[in-house]
């Protein structure tokens, strides 16, 4: 397991487009949230599950449950909360609706640049902020974003005083040829598409 870095799962979304709690949607026989936590536990000694509000979920070994410090601020609020509560200076963050996360890709992100405050994929369709590494140096910038209701996570990558490392698509395809790690499910159609995929 990787030392000095925690895994964070953002699991507080309202799933408006999905029409139901996407965390419990089953892909290949396993609920999305369970799939995500299981993969992160393969890589990190501690995982934080960030919820929008208390739900009475029971913590499990090596999984700590925390709730948004500033409610109603989507992924930026969840990222801020996870970083704030992390026992480590750096965290790897994913959303709970990404069914094809791969430990090898996560390890690559987490170890590629130990001095980076932000590590994100720069794919052909843009930055992927919900599969990335962040350091606690991001906290004041995230708080400023929350104060002005800038809820675009990508904004953090534009902070000049942060060490931002962008990974080009060409460096990721050897590990994940179809880039399935970055697929997230937002609609029933996405779910049906994911059920037809058999990742290698």
Buried (B, 14 or more C-beta within 10 A) or exposed (E): EBEEBBBBBBBBBEBEEBEEBBBEBEBEEEBBBEBBBEBBBEBBBBBBBBBBEEEEEEEEEBBBBBBBBBEEBBBBBBBBBBBBBBEBBBBBBBBBBBBBBBEEBBBBBBEEBEEBBBBBBBBEEEBBBBBBBBBBBBBEBBBEBBEEEBBEBEBBBEBEEBEBBBBEBEEBEEBBEEBBBBBBBBEBEBBEEBEEEEBE
